[in-house]
Amino acid sequence: MSGAAGGEIARASSERGELVLSRRSDGALELRANGVFVMDTVETSTERELARGALAQCTAPSEVLVGGLGLGSTLDEVLADARVARCTVVEIEPALVGWLRDGTVPHGPALLDAPRVRVVVDDVAAVLRAADAASYDLVLLDVDNGPGYLVHDANAALYGTPFLGSIVPVVRPGGVLAIWSADRAPALLEAMTTAFDGVAAVEEQAHDVVLGTRKEQYWLYLARVASRA
């Protein structure tokens, strides 16, 4: 690891491949996985809009789970909502958690040390399968750029009916499952509709964001579990 003003800052390898954190000439931090751009610290509007859009669908998001830490923007936006009593963030890459904890990502220590945050280093699928019934008011999945842009091929299972069905008992009555996608994903909508049949109302929402000077449209897939009568 080096503290150079520009270029590579940190690099780590795991069974899933290589993570590289760099500082660009504009001062922004950039994260790449296996050479593919994942995110940076300049254009965070999509991560923040994901959190805001999901929180807006949940009347009482006291217990929130965020799948995917990234560089912390989604988590930061979740914490901006005073209704959230605790946010569990699940990240599979220990190096990424370490970079936020030790200040390699400068805003990381304050974010992860926040009293309402619990960090779990694990596969989010395993965490959700092991969770007790009615554990969360809001489950927010942001581990890829949607089912069409997987960071790791194994993540494809996260968007299928069997895994989505395993989440159903974990979401509290009145709670929400929200999944973000860079493109419209009809197959994901169908899988969520099947998994939550009779339990939740499922819909897709288009969200307009501006990235620099570009107008883009992203998609939020929501399953809102019915409240008890």
C-alpha positions as CSV (number, residue, x, y, z in Angstrom):
1,M,0.0,0.0,0.0
2,S,1.3,3.5,-0.8
3,G,0.1,7.0,0.0
4,A,1.0,8.5,-3.3
5,A,-1.0,11.6,-4.3
6,G,-2.0,9.9,-7.6
7,G,-2.2,6.5,-9.1
8,E,-2.7,3.2,-7.2
9,I,-3.3,3.5,-3.5
10,A,-4.1,-0.1,-2.5
11,R,-4.5,-3.5,-4.1
12,A,-5.8,-6.8,-2.8
13,S,-6.5,-10.3,-4.1
14,S,-9.0,-12.9,-3.0
15,E,-10.6,-16.0,-4.5
16,R,-12.9,-13.7,-6.4
17,G,-10.1,-11.8,-8.1
18,E,-8.4,-8.5,-7.6
19,L,-9.5,-5.2,-6.1
20,V,-7.6,-2.0,-6.9
21,L,-8.2,1.4,-5.3
22,S,-6.7,4.4,-7.1
23,R,-6.6,8.1,-6.9
24,R,-7.3,9.9,-10.1
25,S,-5.8,13.1,-11.3
26,D,-8.9,15.0,-10.2
27,G,-8.4,13.7,-6.7
28,A,-11.3,11.2,-6.8
29,L,-10.9,7.7,-5.5
30,E,-11.8,5.0,-8.0
31,L,-12.5,1.3,-7.2
32,R,-12.0,-1.5,-9.8
33,A,-12.7,-5.2,-9.5
34,N,-10.8,-7.4,-11.9
35,G,-10.0,-4.4,-14.0
36,V,-13.6,-3.3,-14.3
37,F,-14.7,0.1,-13.0
38,V,-17.1,-0.3,-10.0
39,M,-17.5,3.2,-8.6
40,D,-15.7,6.4,-7.6
41,T,-16.2,9.2,-5.0
42,V,-17.3,11.9,-7.5
43,E,-20.5,10.5,-9.1
44,T,-22.3,9.1,-6.0
45,S,-25.8,10.1,-7.1
46,T,-26.8,6.6,-8.1
47,E,-25.9,5.1,-4.8
48,R,-27.6,7.9,-2.9
49,E,-30.7,7.8,-5.0
50,L,-30.9,4.0,-4.5
51,A,-30.9,4.6,-0.7
52,R,-33.4,7.5,-0.8
53,G,-35.7,5.7,-3.2
54,A,-35.8,2.5,-1.1
55,L,-36.2,4.4,2.2
56,A,-39.1,6.3,0.7
57,Q,-41.0,3.1,0.2
58,C,-40.6,2.0,3.9
59,T,-42.7,3.7,6.5
60,A,-40.6,2.5,9.5
61,P,-37.1,1.5,8.4
62,S,-35.7,0.9,11.8
63,E,-33.6,-2.2,10.9
64,V,-31.9,-1.9,7.5
65,L,-29.5,-4.3,5.8
66,V,-27.3,-3.1,2.9
67,G,-25.7,-5.7,0.7
68,G,-22.5,-4.2,-0.7
69,L,-20.3,-1.6,1.1
70,G,-18.6,-0.1,-2.0
71,L,-17.0,3.2,-1.0
72,G,-19.8,3.9,1.5
73,S,-22.2,6.3,-0.3
74,T,-25.3,4.1,0.0
75,L,-24.5,3.4,3.7
76,D,-24.0,7.2,4.3
77,E,-27.3,8.0,2.7
78,V,-29.1,5.4,4.8
79,L,-27.6,6.9,8.0
80,A,-28.9,10.3,7.0
81,D,-32.4,9.0,7.7
82,A,-33.1,9.5,11.4
83,R,-35.7,6.7,11.3
84,V,-32.9,4.1,10.9
85,A,-32.0,2.6,14.3
86,R,-29.4,0.2,12.9
87,C,-27.9,-0.5,9.6
88,T,-26.1,-3.8,9.0
89,V,-23.8,-3.6,6.0
90,V,-22.6,-6.8,4.4
91,E,-19.4,-6.8,2.3
92,I,-17.7,-9.9,1.0
93,E,-14.3,-8.4,0.4
94,P,-12.4,-8.0,3.7
95,A,-9.8,-5.7,2.1
96,L,-12.5,-3.2,1.1
97,V,-13.8,-3.1,4.7
98,G,-10.2,-2.7,5.9
99,W,-9.5,0.3,3.6
100,L,-12.5,2.1,5.0
101,R,-11.7,1.2,8.6
102,D,-8.0,2.3,8.4
103,G,-8.5,5.6,6.6
104,T,-7.2,4.5,3.2
105,V,-10.6,5.7,2.2
106,P,-10.5,9.0,4.2
107,H,-14.2,9.2,5.1
108,G,-14.3,5.5,6.0
109,P,-13.4,5.4,9.7
110,A,-16.2,7.9,10.8
111,L,-18.7,6.0,8.6
112,L,-18.0,2.5,9.9
113,D,-17.5,3.6,13.5
114,A,-21.0,5.2,13.6
115,P,-23.0,3.8,16.5
116,R,-25.8,2.7,14.3
117,V,-23.6,0.7,11.9
118,R,-22.8,-3.1,12.1
119,V,-20.4,-4.4,9.5
120,V,-20.4,-8.1,8.5
121,V,-17.7,-9.5,6.3
122,D,-19.5,-12.3,4.5
123,D,-21.5,-13.2,1.4
124,V,-24.8,-11.4,1.7
125,A,-26.6,-14.5,0.4
126,A,-25.3,-16.5,3.3
127,V,-26.2,-13.8,5.8
128,L,-29.8,-13.5,4.6
129,R,-30.3,-17.2,4.5
130,A,-29.1,-17.5,8.1
131,A,-31.1,-14.5,9.3
132,D,-34.0,-14.9,11.7
133,A,-37.5,-14.4,10.5
134,A,-38.7,-10.7,10.4
135,S,-35.1,-9.4,11.0
136,Y,-35.2,-6.4,8.7
137,D,-37.6,-3.6,7.7
138,L,-35.5,-2.8,4.6
139,V,-33.1,-5.0,2.6
140,L,-31.2,-3.1,0.0
141,L,-29.1,-5.0,-2.5
142,D,-26.4,-3.1,-4.4
143,V,-23.7,-5.7,-5.0
144,D,-23.6,-5.3,-8.8
145,N,-24.8,-2.9,-11.4
146,G,-27.8,-5.1,-11.7
147,P,-28.3,-8.6,-13.1
148,G,-26.9,-7.6,-16.5
149,Y,-23.6,-6.3,-15.1
150,L,-22.3,-8.8,-12.5
151,V,-19.1,-8.1,-10.6
152,H,-18.8,-11.8,-10.1
153,D,-20.6,-14.5,-12.1
154,A,-21.7,-16.2,-8.9
155,N,-23.9,-13.2,-8.1
156,A,-26.3,-14.3,-10.8
157,A,-28.1,-16.4,-8.2
158,L,-29.0,-13.3,-6.2
159,Y,-31.5,-12.3,-8.9
160,G,-33.2,-15.7,-9.2
161,T,-36.4,-16.9,-7.7
162,P,-34.9,-19.5,-5.3
163,F,-32.7,-16.9,-3.5
164,L,-35.3,-14.2,-3.6
165,G,-37.8,-16.6,-2.1
166,S,-35.4,-17.2,0.8
167,I,-35.6,-13.5,1.7
168,V,-39.3,-13.4,2.0
169,P,-39.5,-14.5,5.7
170,V,-36.6,-12.2,6.6
171,V,-38.5,-9.0,5.7
172,R,-40.8,-7.7,8.3
173,P,-44.5,-7.0,7.6
174,G,-44.6,-3.6,6.0
175,G,-41.0,-3.9,5.0
176,V,-39.3,-3.7,1.6
177,L,-36.8,-5.5,-0.5
178,A,-35.1,-3.2,-2.9
179,I,-32.6,-4.1,-5.7
180,W,-30.8,-1.6,-7.9
181,S,-30.1,-2.1,-11.6
182,A,-28.3,0.0,-14.2
183,D,-30.7,-1.3,-16.9
184,R,-34.3,-2.3,-17.0
185,A,-34.5,-6.0,-15.9
186,P,-37.7,-7.7,-16.9
187,A,-36.4,-11.1,-15.7
188,L,-35.7,-9.8,-12.3
189,L,-39.2,-8.3,-12.0
190,E,-40.6,-11.6,-13.0
191,A,-38.5,-13.5,-10.5
192,M,-39.4,-11.1,-7.7
193,T,-43.1,-11.4,-8.6
194,T,-42.9,-15.2,-8.4
195,A,-40.9,-15.2,-5.2
196,F,-43.2,-12.8,-3.4
197,D,-46.5,-14.0,-4.8
198,G,-49.3,-13.3,-2.4
199,V,-46.9,-11.7,0.1
200,A,-45.8,-8.5,-1.4
201,A,-46.6,-5.9,-4.1
202,V,-43.7,-5.9,-6.6
203,E,-42.9,-3.0,-9.0
204,E,-40.1,-1.4,-11.0
205,Q,-39.3,2.3,-10.8
206,A,-37.3,4.4,-13.2
207,H,-35.0,6.9,-11.5
208,D,-33.5,9.8,-13.4
209,V,-30.0,10.9,-12.4
210,V,-27.4,13.2,-13.8
211,L,-23.8,11.9,-14.0
212,G,-21.6,14.9,-14.7
213,T,-23.4,16.4,-17.8
214,R,-25.1,13.1,-18.8
215,K,-28.7,12.3,-18.0
216,E,-29.1,8.6,-17.2
217,Q,-32.0,6.4,-16.1
218,Y,-31.6,3.6,-13.6
219,W,-34.1,1.2,-12.1
220,L,-35.2,0.2,-8.6
221,Y,-37.0,-3.1,-8.1
222,L,-39.2,-3.2,-5.0
223,A,-41.1,-5.8,-3.2
224,R,-43.3,-4.3,-0.4
225,V,-44.5,-6.9,2.1
226,A,-48.0,-6.4,3.3
227,S,-48.5,-5.2,6.8
228,R,-50.4,-7.4,9.2
229,A,-54.1,-6.7,9.5
